[in-house]
Amino acid sequence: MKIAFSTSGESLEAPLDSRFGRAPYFLIYDLDSRQARVVDNGASRASSQGAGIQAADSVVRAGAGAVVTAHCGPKAFQVLHAAGIKVFSCHAATVGEALDMYRSGALVEQTGADVAGHHA
């Protein structure tokens, strides 16, 4: 399974970004192959509206089965939920720490958005 982490960098040592829709990147980590790749979220970040929806579409296209981020807005959550992608809230310092928390079962699946739209 692939997991998408919202991040401001391009490695497991990069900070976990607190924003889903406006995170600079998504690090897509494949649990089976233990390989990571980065998806640039620049188009979503630059948009004045719909950043969460665009970001969610990118994660869906990347084939992720789960998202780990600090905050996910209602429109993004709706797109992810409709695609069968689980959302986990996490406040780890780095993507690597968040990955370890996911693997250990320390993260709780979210049942809805935890912020209003236009989270800065």
C-alpha positions as CSV (number, residue, x, y, z in Angstrom):
1,M,0.0,0.0,0.0
2,K,1.1,3.6,-0.7
3,I,0.8,6.3,1.9
4,A,0.9,10.0,1.1
5,F,2.5,12.4,3.6
6,S,2.1,16.2,3.4
7,T,5.5,17.7,3.5
8,S,7.6,20.7,2.9
9,G,10.6,18.7,1.7
10,E,11.5,15.8,-0.5
11,S,12.8,13.1,1.9
12,L,11.8,11.1,5.0
13,E,13.8,13.6,7.0
14,A,11.7,16.5,5.8
15,P,9.2,18.2,8.0
16,L,5.6,16.9,8.0
17,D,3.6,19.9,6.7
18,S,0.5,20.7,8.8
19,R,-1.6,21.6,5.8
20,F,-2.9,19.1,3.4
21,G,-4.1,21.2,0.5
22,R,-1.3,23.7,0.5
23,A,1.6,21.5,1.4
24,P,4.4,22.0,-1.0
25,Y,4.8,18.3,-1.7
26,F,3.4,14.8,-1.0
27,L,5.9,12.1,-0.3
28,I,4.3,8.9,-1.5
29,Y,5.8,5.9,0.4
30,D,5.2,2.4,-0.8
31,L,5.1,0.0,2.2
32,D,5.7,-3.0,0.0
33,S,8.7,-1.9,-2.0
34,R,9.9,0.6,0.7
35,Q,10.4,3.1,-2.1
36,A,9.4,6.8,-1.9
37,R,8.7,9.3,-4.6
38,V,7.7,13.0,-4.4
39,V,4.7,14.6,-6.0
40,D,4.9,18.4,-6.4
41,N,1.8,20.2,-5.1
42,G,2.7,23.5,-6.6
43,A,-0.5,23.9,-8.7
44,S,-2.7,23.5,-5.6
45,R,-0.6,25.9,-3.5
46,A,-0.9,28.6,-6.2
47,S,-4.7,28.3,-6.6
48,S,-6.9,30.9,-4.9
49,Q,-9.6,28.3,-4.4
50,G,-9.9,24.5,-4.5
51,A,-6.4,23.7,-3.2
52,G,-7.7,20.8,-1.1
53,I,-9.7,19.3,-3.9
54,Q,-6.7,19.5,-6.3
55,A,-4.3,18.1,-3.8
56,A,-6.7,15.2,-3.1
57,D,-7.0,14.5,-6.8
58,S,-3.2,14.3,-7.0
59,V,-3.1,11.8,-4.1
60,V,-5.8,9.7,-5.7
61,R,-3.8,9.7,-9.0
62,A,-0.7,8.7,-7.1
63,G,-2.4,5.6,-6.0
64,A,-2.3,6.2,-2.2
65,G,-4.4,4.2,0.1
66,A,-3.9,6.5,3.0
67,V,-2.9,10.1,3.8
68,V,-1.0,11.3,6.9
69,T,-1.2,15.0,7.6
70,A,-1.8,17.3,10.5
71,H,-5.0,18.9,9.1
72,C,-7.4,18.1,6.3
73,G,-10.3,20.4,5.3
74,P,-13.8,19.3,4.4
75,K,-13.6,19.3,0.6
76,A,-10.3,17.4,0.5
77,F,-11.6,14.9,3.1
78,Q,-14.7,14.3,1.0
79,V,-12.7,13.6,-2.2
80,L,-10.3,11.3,-0.3
81,H,-13.1,9.5,1.5
82,A,-15.0,9.0,-1.8
83,A,-11.9,7.4,-3.3
84,G,-11.6,5.0,-0.3
85,I,-8.4,6.7,1.0
86,K,-8.1,6.7,4.8
87,V,-6.9,10.0,6.5
88,F,-4.8,10.0,9.6
89,S,-4.0,13.1,11.6
90,C,-0.4,13.3,12.8
91,H,1.7,16.0,14.4
92,A,5.1,14.3,14.0
93,A,8.1,16.5,13.3
94,T,9.3,14.6,10.2
95,V,7.8,12.4,7.6
96,G,10.0,9.5,8.9
97,E,8.6,9.9,12.4
98,A,5.1,9.9,10.9
99,L,5.8,6.8,9.0
100,D,7.1,5.1,12.1
101,M,3.9,6.1,14.0
102,Y,1.8,4.8,11.1
103,R,3.6,1.4,11.1
104,S,3.3,1.0,14.8
105,G,-0.5,1.7,14.7
106,A,-0.2,4.8,16.8
107,L,-2.3,7.0,14.4
108,V,-6.0,7.2,14.6
109,E,-8.1,7.3,11.4
110,Q,-10.1,10.5,11.0
111,T,-13.8,10.3,10.5
112,G,-14.1,13.8,9.1
113,A,-12.4,17.1,8.4
114,D,-10.6,18.7,11.4
115,V,-10.5,22.2,10.1
116,A,-12.8,24.5,8.1
117,G,-12.0,25.3,4.5
118,H,-9.3,27.8,3.6
119,H,-6.9,26.6,6.4
120,A,-3.8,28.7,6.2
